Structures are given as structure tokens and as C-alpha cells.
Amino acid sequence: MDKQEHQAQAGDRDMQEMQLLLEEWKVVMQTQMHFNDMIIKMRTAGLSVLIAVFGGAAIAIGQYPDRFIEVAHRDFHVAAPIILFGLLLWLAIFLIDYFYYHKCLLGAVERGYQIDDAYKDSQVAGTRMYGMTTLIRNAIGKPGRSKWYIWGFYGLVFLVGLAYLLMVGFWYSAK
């Protein structure tokens, strides 16, 4: 094999490797988008259901102001268990989001960082090929901050619901 054939084969291998890398990068980006989409859908659906449940509790208060149930020798308005079930639903959605979907998204993002770092100097026609995951990270802020946004989102809604439950469960009276 002469030098020219060897260079041609090396060029073909480089092209195949670049094609494989590009395919993996596409899958990583699609995976990131998929988990982001799943998270957004779950949060919006969960919030919509929770608002409906809290609204149902408000309707129960308005329609049945003097309906109470006894639990452990204490009377609670019938709206209190409705609110409690809404909060339990919200907690379940948080657990699925934070401990599953968010972790999956972080894995895909980490792989994106690896590709970005490994090929940060790669260019085609003067344009940098990879780096979107890193650019998004830099625009958002320090890595790891997303968990605080999640806790804030779920926590704020949970605290509002908890205040609603306490008001209905302990301070509401039909008088």
C-alpha cells in the first residue's frame, strides 16, 4: 500500500468516526430535549390537576359549609382530605420528577458536556461543531443550581397548599 492509499483510508476512518460522533451528539441532544419535554409536561399537568383539586375543595366549602368528618375525635371540613390528597399527588409528582426524570436529564447533559469538552476545538468551515450544552450551562449559571429551582417550584406550591390545608383543617368553621 502506498502513502496516498494509506492517507485515503485514514481519511475515511476519520470521516466515519466524525459521522459516529455526530450521530451520538444528535442522540444526546434528542435525549436532553425528550427529558426536558417530559419534565415540562409532567409539571404542567400536575399543576393543572392540583389547581383543579384545590378548586374542588373550595367548591366543597362553598356548597357544603357545614359538612365535617371526624378523624381521631377531631372534626375536619370535607374539603381537608381533598386538599391532603392534592398535596400527596404533588409530592408524588415531585418524587418522580426530581429522583427520576431530572437524574436522567442530568446524565444526558453530562454526556453533552463530555462531547463539548472533547471536541471544543473541532471546526467545520470555520464554525465550532459542538458546545451547545456548555453554552446553555453558562447562560443558566453554575451546574447544580437546577435542583434549587426544582425544590423552589415544588416547595412554593406545596407551602401554599399546606397553608390552605391548615386553614381549612384547623381554622375553618361553619359559624
Secondary structure, 3 states (H helix, E strand, C coil): CCHHHHHHHHHHHHHHHHHHHHHHHHHHHHHHHHHHHHHHHHHHHHHHHHHHHHHHHHHHHHHCCCCEEEECCEEEECHHHHHHHHHHHHHHHHHHHHHHHHHHHHHHHHHHHHHHHHCCCCEECCEECCCHHHHHHHHHCCCCCHHHHHHHHHHHHHHHHHHHHHHHHHHCCCC
